[in-house]
Amino acid sequence: MNVIIRAAKIIDPQSTHHNQIVDILIVDGIINKIGTEIAAPDNFEEIKKDNLHVSKGWFDSSVSLGEPGFEDRETISHGLTVAAKSGFTAIALQPNSYPVIDNQSQVLFVKNKALQSATALYPIGALTKGSDGKDMAELYDMKNAGAVAFGDYNKSQANANMLKIALQYVQDFDGLAIAFSQDEMIKGHGVVNEGVVSTQLGLKGIPNLAEELQIARNLFLLEYTGGKLHIPTISTAKSAALIKEAKAKGMAVSCSVSVHHLVLTDAKLENFDTRYKVSPPLRTEADRTALLAAVLDGTIDMITSDHNPMDIEHKKMEFDTAKDGTIGLESAFGALLTVLPLEIVIEKLTAGTKTFKIDSPAITEANNANISLFNPEGSKSFSKVAILSKSKNSAFLGTTVQGTVYGVINQNKIILS
């Protein structure tokens, strides 16, 4: 792959060309030269776009794709193309397929499916066999096969001793445990945030306490065991405060927040639209504001789309029985720009590579080209035309988004939208 990128503004504090408008010459997937008015051979592809900006490739720490087992929702090949056209050069794949990714062969299967894609796939192995919370899965074997972390997607570990043992065990190979935090007994039959909206709609509520109590327990376990723990998709102000306190103690804990929890609130539920049924549930404006503050002060390490495609049969039904989940890759960047400054958005879309130990080369000469291309200006309403995924369960339909994603250059490949 030989290409010349023309007049692109680099957003990368690790690059000596940060905030400069330059040409970037890429030869065989390697950044050969960065400068102005670079001459390129005639056979080089030229990329020129309106208000073109580039950054290090974006990484999404929580993506579900369905395959194997739920190919009607999304396949790995198509899902990675969607990710690339949405600006992501790497994703962490959740293990919630059928069968669950809980052994070495399943890790190798999904990795092999992704070999020809521009967007790199990094599997998350299930923490327990079948993600049923009973017996620990083959963590070391999955690590050797390429798993970057271990967790049961959107399932909280009721057995505290299981998480304790897992946190101790993964230290032998410097592994990362993931603990989705929601007390299932306190959640009960709740389907939305417990508050004024749930009362008005007559829907059973999930109190903030369900998340906060479990996070407090998991942090106590981490303090006891040592090791590294990642807490995904937090949704309340108190959750952020608990994690901030743990970090101040020097504990190796990281956390993420979803795009929809930074942009949307439970006020969206007034029409019982199941596109807004997610886990954890959309919270209040006070929580949303607190989460944004936690992003800005560094408490929240990374932002994820928490992309979770669902077939129409499991979404277009009564609210109580509809499945949780929204797609989010296509809308992530544009939605974030409506609530956060550009450099913070880029920082939080790339910071997860450090936690998950994924290579993220700066935009400098002699490095591999791992680049996201975009225009941060302009606004529009997010419509069905913008949905590239096989599933269409987007919570952002009709929402104003900002900017345009042009695509990615990565793994010696170019994907443009």
C-alpha positions in Angstrom: 0.0 0.0 0.0 1.5 3.3 -1.2 -0.3 6.5 -0.5 0.2 10.2 0.0 -2.1 12.1 2.4 -2.4 15.8 1.5 -2.8 18.8 3.8 -3.8 16.9 6.9 -3.7 18.4 10.4 -2.1 16.0 12.8 -3.7 15.6 16.2 -1.1 13.5 18.2 0.7 15.0 21.2 3.4 12.2 20.8 4.3 13.5 17.3 6.7 16.3 16.7 4.1 17.4 14.0 1.2 17.8 16.5 -1.2 20.5 15.3 0.7 21.0 12.1 -0.8 20.7 8.6 1.4 18.5 6.5 1.6 15.8 3.8 2.2 12.2 4.9 3.9 9.8 2.6 3.3 6.1 3.3 5.3 3.4 1.6 4.3 -0.3 2.1 2.3 0.6 5.2 5.2 2.6 6.8 5.3 6.3 7.3 8.2 7.3 5.0 8.1 11.1 5.2 6.1 13.9 6.9 6.4 17.4 5.5 4.9 20.0 3.2 4.5 19.7 -0.6 6.0 16.2 -0.7 6.6 14.8 -4.2 5.1 11.4 -4.7 5.4 8.9 -7.6 2.5 8.8 -10.0 1.4 5.4 -8.9 0.8 6.5 -5.3 -2.9 6.9 -4.2 -3.6 10.5 -3.1 -6.0 11.3 -0.3 -7.3 14.8 -0.2 -10.4 15.6 1.9 -12.1 18.7 3.2 -10.6 20.0 6.5 -8.7 16.7 6.8 -7.4 15.8 10.3 -5.6 12.6 11.3 -4.7 11.0 14.6 -3.3 7.8 16.0 -5.8 5.0 15.3 -8.8 4.8 17.6 -9.4 1.8 19.8 -12.8 0.6 21.1 -12.5 -1.5 24.3 -16.0 -3.1 24.0 -17.5 -4.3 20.8 -19.9 -7.2 20.2 -20.2 -8.7 16.7 -22.2 -11.9 17.1 -20.1 -14.3 15.1 -20.0 -17.2 15.8 -23.6 -18.0 16.4 -25.3 -14.7 15.8 -24.2 -13.9 12.3 -27.7 -12.5 11.6 -26.8 -9.6 14.0 -23.3 -9.0 12.6 -20.3 -11.0 11.1 -16.7 -10.4 12.0 -15.7 -9.4 8.5 -18.5 -6.9 8.0 -18.3 -5.6 11.6 -14.6 -4.8 11.2 -15.4 -2.9 7.9 -18.0 -0.9 9.8 -15.4 -0.2 12.5 -12.8 0.9 9.9 -15.3 3.3 8.2 -16.2 4.6 11.7 -12.5 5.5 12.3 -11.4 2.6 14.5 -8.2 0.8 13.7 -8.6 -1.7 16.6 -11.4 -3.2 18.7 -11.6 -5.5 21.7 -14.1 -8.2 20.9 -16.5 -9.2 23.6 -16.9 -13.0 24.2 -20.7 -13.0 24.0 -21.0 -15.2 20.9 -22.4 -18.7 20.7 -20.4 -20.5 21.7 -18.9 -18.1 24.2 -15.2 -17.3 23.6 -13.9 -19.2 26.7 -11.1 -21.4 25.3 -8.0 -21.2 23.1 -9.7 -22.5 19.9 -12.5 -19.9 20.1 -9.9 -17.1 20.5 -7.9 -18.4 17.4 -11.2 -18.7 15.4 -12.1 -15.1 15.8 -8.5 -13.9 15.3 -8.3 -15.9 12.0 -11.5 -14.4 10.8 -10.0 -10.9 11.2 -6.6 -11.5 9.4 -7.5 -9.6 6.2 -9.1 -6.6 7.8 -7.7 -3.1 8.2 -9.1 -2.9 11.7 -7.3 -5.2 14.1 -9.3 -7.5 16.4 -8.2 -8.3 19.9 -10.4 -10.9 21.7 -11.6 -10.6 25.3 -11.8 -14.1 26.7 -14.6 -15.1 29.0 -13.6 -15.1 32.7 -15.8 -18.1 33.4 -16.7 -21.1 31.3 -19.8 -20.2 29.2 -19.8 -16.9 31.0 -22.1 -18.6 33.6 -20.1 -17.4 36.6 -19.4 -20.9 38.0 -16.0 -22.2 36.9 -13.0 -20.2 35.8 -12.3 -20.4 32.0 -8.9 -21.4 30.5 -7.4 -18.0 31.0 -3.7 -18.8 30.5 -4.4 -20.8 27.3 -6.5 -17.9 25.9 -3.8 -15.4 26.8 -1.3 -17.5 24.8 -3.7 -17.6 21.9 -4.1 -13.8 21.9 -6.7 -12.8 24.4 -6.0 -9.3 25.8 -8.3 -9.5 28.9 -10.9 -11.7 30.6 -14.4 -10.8 31.5 -18.0 -11.9 31.1 -19.8 -9.3 29.0 -22.5 -7.5 30.9 -22.6 -10.2 33.6 -21.6 -9.3 37.1 -19.7 -11.9 39.1 -22.0 -12.8 42.0 -19.3 -15.1 43.6 -16.8 -12.7 45.2 -14.3 -15.6 45.7 -14.3 -16.4 42.0 -13.2 -12.8 41.2 -10.7 -12.9 44.0 -9.1 -16.1 42.6 -9.2 -14.7 39.1 -7.4 -11.5 40.1 -4.7 -13.5 41.9 -4.4 -16.0 39.0 -3.9 -13.5 36.2 -1.0 -11.8 38.0 1.1 -14.9 37.0 1.1 -13.7 33.4 0.3 -9.9 33.9 -3.3 -10.4 32.8 -6.2 -8.0 33.0 -9.5 -9.0 34.6 -12.7 -7.2 33.7 -15.5 -6.9 36.2 -18.9 -5.6 34.9 -20.4 -4.3 38.1 -24.1 -4.6 38.7 -25.6 -6.4 41.7 -28.2 -8.7 40.2 -30.2 -9.1 43.4 -30.6 -5.3 43.8 -31.3 -4.9 40.1 -34.0 -7.5 40.3 -36.5 -7.2 37.5 -35.5 -3.6 36.8 -35.2 -2.5 33.2 -34.5 1.3 33.4 -32.9 3.7 35.8 -34.8 4.1 39.1 -36.1 7.6 39.4 -38.7 10.1 38.3 -38.9 8.7 34.7 -39.3 5.1 35.7 -42.1 6.1 38.1 -43.8 8.2 35.4 -43.6 5.3 32.9 -44.5 2.5 35.4 -41.3 0.6 34.6 -39.3 -1.3 37.2 -36.2 0.7 38.1 -32.5 -0.2 38.6 -31.1 2.0 41.4 -27.6 3.5 41.2 -26.8 1.4 44.2 -26.9 -1.8 42.2 -23.8 -0.6 40.3 -22.1 1.3 43.1 -22.3 -1.5 45.7 -20.7 -4.0 43.3 -18.0 -1.6 42.3 -17.2 -1.0 46.0 -17.0 -4.8 46.5 -14.8 -5.3 43.5 -12.4 -2.5 44.5 -12.1 -4.1 48.0 -11.2 -7.4 46.3 -8.6 -5.6 44.1 -7.1 -4.0 47.2 -6.8 -7.4 48.8 -5.4 -9.3 45.9 -3.4 -6.8 43.9 -3.3 -7.2 40.2 -5.1 -5.2 37.5 -8.8 -4.7 37.2 -10.9 -2.9 34.5 -14.4 -1.8 35.3 -16.3 -1.2 32.0 -19.2 1.2 31.2 -19.7 2.9 34.5 -22.9 5.0 34.6 -23.2 6.9 37.9 -21.5 9.8 39.7 -20.8 7.7 42.8 -19.1 5.0 40.7 -16.7 7.5 39.3 -16.0 8.8 42.8 -15.3 5.3 44.1 -12.8 4.7 41.3 -11.2 8.0 41.7 -10.6 7.2 45.4 -9.1 3.8 44.5 -6.7 5.4 42.0 -5.6 7.9 44.7 -4.6 4.8 46.8 -2.4 3.6 44.0 -4.6 0.7 42.9 -4.3 -0.6 39.4 -7.9 0.0 38.3 -9.1 1.4 35.0 -12.6 2.2 33.8 -14.6 3.1 30.7 -17.8 4.9 30.0 -20.0 4.4 26.9 -20.8 7.2 24.4 -24.5 6.9 25.1 -24.0 7.5 28.9 -22.1 10.7 28.1 -24.7 12.0 25.6 -28.1 10.6 26.5 -30.3 10.4 29.7 -33.3 8.4 30.8 -35.5 11.3 29.6 -35.2 9.6 26.2 -37.4 6.8 27.5 -40.7 8.7 27.4 -42.0 6.9 24.3 -40.9 3.4 25.5 -38.5 3.2 22.6 -36.4 0.0 23.2 -33.4 1.4 21.3 -32.7 3.2 24.5 -32.8 0.0 26.6 -29.1 -0.6 27.5 -27.1 -2.1 30.3 -26.3 -0.3 32.5 -29.4 1.8 32.0 -29.3 5.5 30.9 -29.1 7.6 34.0 -30.0 11.1 35.0 -28.6 14.4 33.7 -26.8 14.8 37.1 -25.0 11.5 36.4 -24.3 12.4 32.8 -22.7 15.7 33.9 -20.6 13.9 36.6 -19.4 11.3 34.0 -18.2 14.1 31.7 -16.3 15.7 34.6 -14.7 12.3 35.3 -13.6 12.1 31.7 -12.0 15.5 31.9 -10.2 15.0 35.2 -8.8 11.6 34.1 -10.8 9.3 36.4 -12.4 7.7 33.4 -9.6 6.2 31.3 -11.3 5.5 28.0 -14.6 5.9 26.1 -16.2 2.9 24.3 -19.1 2.7 21.9 -20.2 -0.5 23.7 -21.4 -1.6 20.2 -23.9 -4.4 20.7 -26.0 -5.2 17.6 -29.4 -6.8 18.1 -31.8 -8.4 15.6 -35.1 -6.7 15.2 -37.0 -9.7 16.7 -35.2 -9.0 20.1 -35.6 -5.2 20.0 -39.1 -4.4 18.5 -41.1 -5.8 21.3 -42.4 -4.8 24.7 -39.9 -2.8 26.8 -39.7 -5.3 29.6 -38.8 -8.2 27.3 -36.6 -6.5 24.8 -32.9 -7.2 24.8 -30.4 -4.6 26.1 -27.9 -3.0 23.7 -27.3 -0.4 21.0 -25.0 -0.2 18.1 -22.5 2.7 18.4 -19.5 2.5 16.2 -20.8 4.7 13.4 -22.1 7.4 15.8 -19.3 7.4 18.4 -17.0 10.1 17.1 -19.8 12.5 16.0 -21.8 12.1 19.2 -18.8 12.7 21.4 -17.9 15.9 19.7 -21.2 17.4 20.8 -20.2 17.1 24.5 -16.4 17.1 24.6 -13.4 19.0 23.0 -11.7 17.3 20.0 -8.4 16.6 21.7 -10.2 15.0 24.7 -12.2 12.8 22.3 -9.1 11.7 20.5 -7.3 11.1 23.8 -10.1 8.9 25.2 -10.5 7.0 21.9 -6.8 6.0 21.9 -6.0 5.7 25.6 -7.4 2.2 26.0 -4.4 0.7 24.1 -2.2 1.3 27.1 -4.6 -0.6 29.4 -5.0 -3.5 27.0 -1.4 -3.5 25.9 -2.0 -2.9 22.3 0.6 -1.3 20.0 -0.3 2.3 19.2 2.4 4.0 17.2 2.7 7.7 17.0 2.4 9.5 13.7 6.1 9.9 13.1 8.5 8.8 10.3 9.5 5.1 10.3 6.5 4.0 12.3 3.7 1.8 11.0 0.8 3.8 9.6 -2.0 3.4 12.1 -4.1 6.4 11.4 -7.7 7.6 11.7 -8.9 10.2 9.2 -11.7 12.7 10.0 -13.1 16.2 9.8 -14.2 17.6 13.2 -16.4 20.4 11.7 -20.0 20.5 10.6 -23.1 19.0 12.2 -26.0 16.9 11.0 -28.7 14.6 12.3 -27.7 10.9 12.6 -30.0 9.0 10.2 -30.5 5.5 9.0 -28.4 6.3 5.9 -25.4 6.6 8.3 -25.9 3.1 9.8 -23.5 0.7 8.2 -24.1 -2.2 10.6 -26.3 -5.2 9.7 -28.4 -4.4 12.8 -30.1 -1.0 13.1 -30.7 -0.7 16.8 -29.1 2.7 17.2 -29.9 4.9 20.2 -28.6 7.9 18.3 -31.1 8.0 15.4 -32.3 11.5 15.1 -29.6 12.8 17.4 -27.4 15.7 16.2 -23.8 14.7 15.7 -20.7 16.7 14.7 -17.9 16.0 12.2 -17.3 13.3 9.6 -15.2 10.2 9.7 -13.3 9.5 6.5 -11.8 6.1 7.4 -8.5 4.5 8.4 -5.1 3.5 7.3 -3.8 0.4 9.1 -2.2 -3.0 8.6 -1.0 -1.8 5.2 -4.6 -1.3 4.1 -6.8 1.7 3.4 -10.6 1.8 4.1 -12.4 5.0 3.3 -16.1 5.7 3.9 
